[in-house]
Amino acid sequence: MAPSATTLQVEPSARDRRLARYAAAAIVASLVEAAIPSPLPGVKPGLANIVILIVLARHGWRDAAWVSVLRVVAGSLLAGQFLAPGFFLAGAGALASLAVLGALQAVSWHWLGPVGRSVAAAFAHIGAQLLLARLWLVPHDGLFNLAPVFFGASLLFGILNGIVAARLMQEKA
Amino acid sequence: MRAVRPGDWLVIAAGLLATAATAAAQWGRSPPAMAQVRLDGRIVAELPLNGTHRIALDGALAARGQTVIEVEPGRARIAADPGPRQYCVQQGWLTRAGSVAVCAPSHISLQLVGPGGAHDTVAF
């Protein structure tokens, strides 16, 4: 096919640039985190979620969803995990978190802050990952023996990430 | 605006509750209920783990002696076996559902079973 004579130029909007900046920050956070040794596969601080929380608070759920999905896809490409099991686990966790964060958008930010949203999203994240791992990777209920450890980690890191996000927003505001 | 808001405490409390509930459900182990003794793969004796029992049976090495199985409340062991290496005897008391002592030369095994059919190990 002959190359088309017309040149299509897509001008990135201010929103595109903003999303790209946030996504880059989230990707860096998840790559930094990949270098931190973990005692148990699946127990991770989830630093990228600090960025997602800030985007959620400042620009709403749609932008947060964009940043989260970009983070998972581009982050896995950079880590060499694209389409590997870890990619699907990360994707399932991200989608479940986004679903919960979306539902919680109906609740006032004055009443429910970044900490509560972070904890709720962390539980949705690990819940979806456990479910997918049980259905697909480790088809045995023995996997659920580790659920209390995962839940405890979700609670701890959910609180910490929420506090960091809240502090960062207070500083900038 | 404060960093931690009223709803946050509620979510944190719910998270604590969920973690504690799963920990209790997953780690609150039910004690073993029964000791099964097998000879050549067939169950030859089932001893409840609430009393004290002692049985002796003839295995594949009956010419050299009997295999003795002892049961005490909550635990069981193979007290004696004519096998040459005594692995099953040295294993000592079994206390967890799913654990097994095998006297291979005698074709005898002792296994503790819980209320639910627990797996001793799963590998992939």
Boltz contact constraints between the chains, C-beta under 6 A:
constraints:
  - contact:
      token1: [A, 111]
      token2: [B, 5]
      max_distance: 6.0
  - contact:
      token1: [A, 111]
      token2: [B, 6]
      max_distance: 6.0
  - contact:
      token1: [A, 111]
      token2: [B, 7]
      max_distance: 6.0
  - contact:
      token1: [A, 112]
      token2: [B, 7]
      max_distance: 6.0
  - contact:
      token1: [A, 113]
      token2: [B, 5]
      max_distance: 6.0
  - contact:
      token1: [A, 113]
      token2: [B, 8]
      max_distance: 6.0
  - contact:
      token1: [A, 115]
      token2: [B, 4]
      max_distance: 6.0
  - contact:
      token1: [A, 115]
      token2: [B, 8]
      max_distance: 6.0
  - contact:
      token1: [A, 116]
      token2: [B, 7]
      max_distance: 6.0
  - contact:
      token1: [A, 116]
      token2: [B, 8]
      max_distance: 6.0
  - contact:
      token1: [A, 116]
      token2: [B, 11]
      max_distance: 6.0
  - contact:
      token1: [A, 119]
      token2: [B, 11]
      max_distance: 6.0
  - contact:
      token1: [A, 119]
      token2: [B, 12]
      max_distance: 6.0
  - contact:
      token1: [A, 119]
      token2: [B, 15]
      max_distance: 6.0
  - contact:
      token1: [A, 120]
      token2: [B, 11]
      max_distance: 6.0
  - contact:
      token1: [A, 140]
      token2: [B, 122]
      max_distance: 6.0
  - contact:
      token1: [A, 142]
      token2: [B, 122]
      max_distance: 6.0
  - contact:
      token1: [A, 145]
      token2: [B, 26]
      max_distance: 6.0
  - contact:
      token1: [A, 147]
      token2: [B, 22]
      max_distance: 6.0
  - contact:
      token1: [A, 148]
      token2: [B, 19]
      max_distance: 6.0
  - contact:
      token1: [A, 148]
      token2: [B, 22]
      max_distance: 6.0
  - contact:
      token1: [A, 148]
      token2: [B, 23]
      max_distance: 6.0
  - contact:
      token1: [A, 148]
      token2: [B, 26]
      max_distance: 6.0
  - contact:
      token1: [A, 151]
      token2: [B, 18]
      max_distance: 6.0
  - contact:
      token1: [A, 151]
      token2: [B, 19]
      max_distance: 6.0
  - contact:
      token1: [A, 151]
      token2: [B, 22]
      max_distance: 6.0
  - contact:
      token1: [A, 152]
      token2: [B, 19]
      max_distance: 6.0
  - contact:
      token1: [A, 155]
      token2: [B, 15]
      max_distance: 6.0
  - contact:
      token1: [A, 155]
      token2: [B, 19]
      max_distance: 6.0
  - contact:
      token1: [A, 166]
      token2: [B, 3]
      max_distance: 6.0
